[in-house]
């Protein structure tokens, strides 16, 4: 649930009702707190769930904090509380969607305040005015940065709170930007754009010249915003370059100046932006590791110890891969570069920039390059800084070339895969093949509930959120891999996944083989002292299968007791699955090589084997075999498999 605060000053109740109507149109549960002026008539306002008055003349940060704390106590289940904004001559409107991920309040004075800060403030002595130094100390102790916004009516009573541009706001990239000039960049920029579009739908602002623009336009990729290099921009870059101390002729100051222009333009248009060098290839979501509680995210080189003098000379962070929240960061970076602060162009001064703004680091899986002195096969990699013209026979160079080719092949593979796991039909092997080999190769985010520590299947409600990319922790617009057994899927969920362009896949098997395998696997578990496994529903009467002592008894229980039918009978919607094959090596090869464009079928030893002798060799008497053959569920499977 989400809670909102509406600050009013004796407003017409119709305005509040209109606000409630707007909230109801969002179709999600909410609570509304109204902070009214002290002169308002008591009794509250229609549609509000909490009503408080506040003195408009003698208000302080302590009274505001107390009101907000009261709201938090009234709605403890709320994920965050946002302030409803009002235009000059317009009714209240809702806050921007990008603020939905916050876990904080918006004060009546417009500042964001963290939960921990409120706890620290309300734990102090409730005086009418706390000294400025005390308030600052409380805020800093709660993890915020002290800001100052004077109250024009009460200049002697300023507010202290965490500014909007600060570390308590989750930072995600709303856009990307890059610079590419000259025909030598054509191959690199195409590789970057193709792989970026596989994993991201956010816009990319590309500052480039005419040859690059023509090549990019021919790709017909969505949301690429060309920012041409005009004569005025070249003159501006040349003017900046005159102030720059030259260290190495390989780096061109005029090209560096275009980088600032690209980042500044993208932030002004779209908000927080991720800067990428043109020779970067993307192999996964660049949101990996986020959101970052920072204003600036830098990428360390992670230099090996053998080259310790290098970061001293060239810098500890890479200037071709960073995420910035605001243009003030870009302005300060450009100023440092022009003044030669730190040395070595725009890169060495990043260390000073990180000291002035709240800064986080990208992890080892970001911005992988030959300077790591290790093979990219040693760890999952989200992005490669490849330098296509790099030469050498070291594994870090040759393996990088293989990884780049794999990333390019992956652009032809499915972006989002949902596995419908039919019981005892190679499903466990298929899942681990996806999890350990296919998903890393294709850059798919692992969204398997069991791997995320839930110890259960996804519910229908969660599947619907996964389908549209709105489950908490899911990379927005990125690639993913989801898994559930057939008895935990629903037709509604399957239709939702198809609506959002997921590839649904399933392996199926002869129902007779499934019954014998399921019975043998169940007996194996009980012989090991484990409980009788029944997955599809908790709290059911499992005595029939738990009491089985022979394969025949287990098969009869599975066939005759309706409790167990969801585990092996045909779901009526299974035919909607887009890619469905009979389980076997041929199907696995088709999926890996033909569909996912891997060079070969990866080797995976993860199988959930049982002691099943198979239907033909199972010690089942004729009456039991006849019982299985005559069952309507088996016959329905036979008709279905004829079409697979």
N, C-alpha and C positions, 0 to 999 in steps of 0.2 A: 504494500500500500504506500501511497505517496501523500504527504500533507503539504498544504499551501498556506501562506500567510498573506492576508490582504490588509494593507494599511489604509484606513479611510479617516475622514474627518467630518463625521456627521453626515455622511453621504446618503442619498436616497436609497431606500432598501431595494428599489428596482435594479440599481446598479449591481448590488450583491447577487440578486437573483439571476441577472444576466451572466455574471461570472460563474455561478453554479451551473447554469445551463451549458456554458462553454466547456466546463470540466466534465460534465456528464457526457458530452459528445465524444470524449476521448475513449469512452468505453472501459475504463479501469476504475477500481475502487480508490477513493480519496477521502481526505478530511480537510476541512477548511477552518482556519483560525482567523478571526477578525480582530484587529487592533484599532480601536476607535478613539476619538478624542475624549478627554475627561469630561467635557461639557455635554456629551451625548446623553440622550435619555437612556436610563437603564432598561434592561429587558432583552438585549441582544438584537440580532438581525436574522431574518428568515434565511434558511439555507446554510447557516454557519453551524459548525459543530463545537466551536469554542469561541467565546466572546470576552474580550478584555478591553479595558479603557487605559489610556496612557496620557499623561499630562503633556500637552503640546508646548508648554512654556518652560516648565522646570523639569525637563527630561535629561537623563544622564545615561551613560553606557551601562550603569548598574541596573537601572529600571528596564532598559531594553533587554539586557541579558536575562533578567528575571522573567520577563514576559516570554522570551523565546524558550527559556528553560521550562516554563509552565506548559508551553506547547509540546515540548519533547516528552514531558511526563504524561500529558494527556494522550499522546499518540506514540507510545513507545515502539509500536510495531512498524512505524513509518521508516522507509529506507532513507529518505531525505526530505527536507522541507525547503520549498522554494518560494520566493516572493513573486506575487503576481504584479506585473508591470502595467502601468496606466499611461496612455499617451496624453498629450495636452488636451485634446478635445475628443477623445475616443474612450469607449468603455474599456474595462480591464481586459488585458490579453494575457495569454499564457507565456511562460518563459520558453526560451529556445530549447529545442530538443537536445542540443549538445550538452545542456546542463543536467540531463537526466541521470548521469552516472555519479553525480556528486553525493557525498554523505555529509552534508553540512546544512546550515541554515543561512538564509539571507536576511540580514538585519534590516530594520526599517530605514536605516540610513543608507542602504544599498550595498553594504559590505558583506562578504562571506565570512562565516564564523564556523570553525570546526567543532565537532561534538566535544573533543577533549578540552577545547578552550572554554566552552560553556561550563563544563564540569569544574574547571579551575576557577572561573569567575564566580560562580554561584557558591563555591565553598568558602569564599572570603567573607569577612565581616560585612553585613549589608548596610553600608553607609551610603549617604546621598551622593558622595563624590570621592572616589579613590584617587590619590595622587597619581600624576601621569607616570612616574617612574614605577609605581606598583603595578599599574595596569600593563605597562610594557613588559615588565618582568613576568607577569602571569601569562601573557600572550606568547612570549618567547619560550617559556617553560612548557607550554602546551603544544609547541611545535610550529607556531606561526611566525610570521614576520610582522614587525610593527609598522603600521601605516598611520597617516595623519590626514583626516578630512575635517576641516573646521566647520563648525555649525555657524552659519552667518548670523543667526538670531542670538546665539550664545557663544561669542568668540572665545570666552574664557573656559568653555567646557568642550574641548575637542573630543571627537571619537577616536578610539584606538581599536583597530581590528586588523585582520589579515587582508591585504589588498587583493583585488581580483587577479592580478598578475603575480602569482605566488605558488609555493610548493604544495598547497593543499588542494589545488584543482587538478584532477586527473588529466594527463596530457596524452592525447592521441593525435596522429597526423590526420588532418582534414584534407590535405592535398600533398602533392609532391612537386618538385621543381628540378630542373636540370639545365645545363648549358651544353650546346654542341655546335661547333663551327668548323667548316672545312670538310672536304670530301673524305678525308682520312677517318672522320668520325662516323661515317654512314653505317658501317657494319656494326660498330659498337652500339650506337644509339638504337638501331633496329632491334638488336638483341635485348637491350634494356627495356624497350617499350613492350615488346612481345611478352617477355616474362613478367613484367610489372602488371600488365593487363590480365594475366592469368590469375594473379593472387589479389588484385586490388581493383575496386571500381572508382576510387577517389580520383578527382581530376589531377592532371599533371600540366604544369606551366613549363613550356620548353622555349628557352631563349636560343634562337638559332638563326643561321643565315639562309639564303635562298636554296642552295643545293640540299641542305638537310631538310628544310621545310617541304620541298617537293617529294623527297623520299618518304618522309613521315606521312604526308597526305595520301600517298599511294597505298599505305598500309590499311587505311580506313579503320583505324582503331578509335574507340569512343573516348570522349572527354580528354582529348589532347588539345591544349590551348597554346597555339603558336604565338610567341612574342618575338616579332622580327627584330633583327639587329639593324637599327636605322642609323643614318649618318649622325643624328643628334646623340644617339646612345654611344656610338663609337667615339665621338668627340668627348663625351663625358668620361668614358673609360680611359681615353688617352690623357685627359687632364688629371685624373686620379693617379695614373701610372707615373706621371712626372714627379710625384712626391714619394715614390716607393724606392727603397733601397734594393738594388738587384743582388741576388745571392747566387743564382744559377740560371743560365740562359734557357734551360729546359722549361722552366715555369714562366709563362707570359703574364705580366701584370695586367694587360688589357683584358685578357680572358678571365682573370680572377675578378676584375671589376664587374664583369657580366654576371658572375655568380651572386654578388650582392643584389644586383638588380632583379635577378630571377627570384631569389628568396623573398625579397621585399614585396615584389609584385604578387607572389602567390599568397603571402600572409595577408596582404590587404584585401585580396579577393575572397579567400576561403578560410582564413584563420591559421592555426598551427600547421606548419609545413615541414616536410622532410626533404632536405636537400640531398640529391644523389649526383655523383659524378656519372658521366655518360658511359663509362666502362664498368658499370655495376650490373650484374645479372641477379635476378631475384628468384629464389628457390622456395620461398615460403612467405607467410604473412609478415610484413615489416612491423606489424603491431606486436609481434612476439616479444614477451618480456614486459609489456606495458599493461595498463597505463602507468606512466611515470609521474610521480608526484614532484614535478620540477617545472621550471621555465625553459630549460635547455637540456637536451640529451646529446652527449658527445660519444664518439666511438674511439676508444683507445686502440692503439696499434697492437697492444699486447706483444711488444717486442720480446724476443728471447734474450736470455742473459748474455748470449755470445755477442750481441751487438749493442751493448750498454751505451756506448758513446753516441749512437744514432739518435735516440730520443732527446738527448741533450742538445744536439744540433738542429734536428728537424722537427722536434715536437713530440709530445706524448699522445696527442689526438690527431686523427685524420680529418683534414678539412674538406673532404669530399663526401662526408656522410654524417649529417647531424639533423636534429629536430629542434626547431625553435618556435616559441609561442607567439612572440610579438616583434614588431619592426624595431622596437627600441634595442633589442638584442642585435639586430642586423646593423643598425646605425653605429652602435658602440664597437662592433666587430670591425666595420669598415674604418672607423676612426683609428683603432689600434693598428690596423694593417698599414694605413697611410703614414702613421707616426713611427712605424718600425718597432712597436712595443713587443718585446720578446724575441724579435729577429725572425728570419726565414719566412718571409711573406705572410700570408694570412693564417698559416698553420700553427706556428709556434705561439702566437698570441692567444690561441684558444685556451691555454692554461690560465692566462689572466682573465679571460672572459668568464671562465668557469668559477672564478672567485668572486665575481660581481653579481652573478645571477645564480639562483638555486638550480643546481646542475645534477643530473643523473648520468649513468653510463649505459650504453648498449652492451649486451653480453657477448661472450665468445662466439655465439652462433651468428652474430651480425658481422658484415663487412670482412669476410674471410679473404685473405690474400696471401701471396707468397712470402710476405714479411713475417708470417707466423712461423715459418720454418717447420711446418708439419703438414702431413697430407690431410686434405679435407675429408677423407674417408674415416678419420678418427672421431669425428663428432658430427651431430646434425648441423647443417648449415642453412641459414635463412637467406643470406645474400653473399655473392662473390664479388670482390674487387679484382677483376681478372687480369687486366693489362694484356689484351689479346696478342700483342707483339712480343711478350716475354718469351725468352728462349732458355733452354736448359733441359737436363735429363733428371733432375732431382724429382722425387715423388711429389713434392709440393707443387711442382709446375706441370708435370705430366698428368697427375691425378686431377689437377684443376681443369685441364683441357677436357678430360673425360666428364667431369662434373658439369662443365658448361654445355657440352653436347647433350647430356642427360636433361638439363634444364630446358634446352630448346626443344627436345623431343616431348617433354612434358606439356608444352603448350598445346599439343594436339590431343592430350589425354583428358579424361573427365576432370572437372574442377571439384565436384562434390559427389561423393559416393555414399550411398546408404545400403548397408548389408541386411537383408532379411534372412535370418539364420534359421533354416529348417533343421530340426533336431536330428542328430545322427546322420547328417548328409554332408560330411566333409566341412561342416560349418566352422568348427574350431580351427582346423588347419587353414581354412580360407581367411578367417579373421586374423590369425597371427601372421599369415602371409601379407595381408594388407597392413597390419600394424607395424611389423618389423622391417618390411622391405618396400612395399608399394607406396605406402603413405609417405615415408621419408623421401623416396625418389621423386614423388610428385609434389612434395611440399604440402601434404594434407594435414590439417590440424587434427589430432587425435581427440575425438569426441565420444569415445566409448565409455559408457557410464561405469563399467567395472574398472577400467584403467584410471578413472578419475576418483576412485576411492568411495563410490556410492554404495557398493556391494548390493546392487539391485539393477533391474532394467529401467530404462527411461519410461516414464508415464506418458499417456497420450498428450496431456497438456504440455509436457516438456518437449515431446517430439514436434508439436506444432511450433513451439518457439525455436527449436533447432532448425526446422525447415526454413523459416524466414530469417534466420541469423540473429535472433534476439535473445538467446539464452545467455545468462551472465557468464563471462569468461570466453565467449565465442568471438573470434576475430571477425569484425564486421566486414562483410563483402568478400571474405576470404574462402580458401579451399578447406574442405573438411571431410572427415570419415566418421559415419555414425553406424552403430550396430545394435540390433535388438533381435531376440528370438521371435518367431512367427506369432507365438501366443501373447506377445507384448506389443505387437503392431496392431493397428486398426486401419480400416479402409479410409477413414477420415485423415489419419496421419499420412498414409501413403499418398493420397491425392494431394495433400499439402506439399509434400516433398517434390512431387512432379510439377506442381504449380511454380515452385521456385527453382526448377531446372536441376534437380538432383538426379543422378543416375542411380536407380534402385537395382540391386543385383541379388540373385539367389541361386543356390545349388540345390537340386532336388534329387530324390532317390526312390527306388521301388519301395512301397510301403511295407512289404513283407520283410525286406532287409532292415528297414528302420525299426520295426517291431522287435525283431530278434536282437538287433544291436542294442536297442534301448533296454530290453529285458536283461541282456547279459551285462551291460554297463551298470545297471541298478544292482544286480546281484554282486558284481565286483566291489562296488562301494560298500555294501553292507558286510561283505566278508572282511573288508579292511577295518571294520568297526565304525564306519561313517554312517550318518543317518541316511535313510532312504531318500534319494534325491527326487523331489518334485518341485518344479520351478515356477509354474505359471500362476500359482495362487497360494497365499499363506492361509493357515487356519483350516484347511480341508481335511477330511477324514482319509488319511493315507494308509489305513490298516490293510487294505486289500493287497497293495503292492509290497508294503513293509512285511507282510506275513508270508510272502512267496519264498519258497525254499528251492525251487527248481526252475529251469528256464521255461518249462511248460506253464507252471503256475503264474509266472510273471507275465508271459504273453497273454494268457487268458484274462488276467486282471487288467492289462492295458486295453484289451479289445472290448471287454464286457462292461467295465466300470466307466460311466460317462465322465467321471472326475478327470480321467487321464486322456480323454479325447483331444483336448486342445494341444497336447504335446505331439501328436502324430497325424491327426486328421487334416484334410486339406482345407485351408482357409478359403472362403468363397471369393476373396478378392485377390488371391495370389496371382491369378492370370494377368493382373495389371502391372506386375513387376516388369520393368523395361528389358532387363537382361536376365534371362533365366535359362539354365542349362542343367542337364543331368550331371551329377557329380562324377568327376573322373579327371585323369591327367589332360585329356584333350580340352576340356572346358577350362581348366586352370591355365593352360598354355594360351588359349584364345583370349582369356581375360588379360593376362600379363603382357603378351606380345602384341596381339592385334588391337586390343582395346586401350591398354595403358601405355603402349609403345615402349616397353622395356626391351633391352636387347635379347634377354633370355628369361626363362622362368627362374626366379630366385630359389635358393635352397632353404627350406625351413623344416626343422625337425619337430615342431610343435604339433602334436596330434593327440587327440583325446581318444585313444584306442581302447577297445574293450576285448573281452575274450569271446566275442561273438563268432560262432562257427559258420555264419551265413545261413540263409533260408534253406538252401538245398541240403546242407549237412546238419541242420539243427535236429536234435533228438526230440522231435515232436510227433506224437501219434496222429493217425489219419483224422480222427474226430477234431483234434485241435487245428490241424491244417485246413480242414473243411470249414471250421468256424471262421478262420481268418479269411479264406478265399471268398466266403459268402457275405462277409461284412460289407454293408453299403459304403463305408468309408474307404475300404480298399478298392472297391470297384470304381468309386469316384476318382481316386488317384490314378487308376489304370487309364481311364478315359482322358484325364488331364495329361498324363505322360505321353500319350499317343500324339499330342499336339506339340510337345516340347522337342 
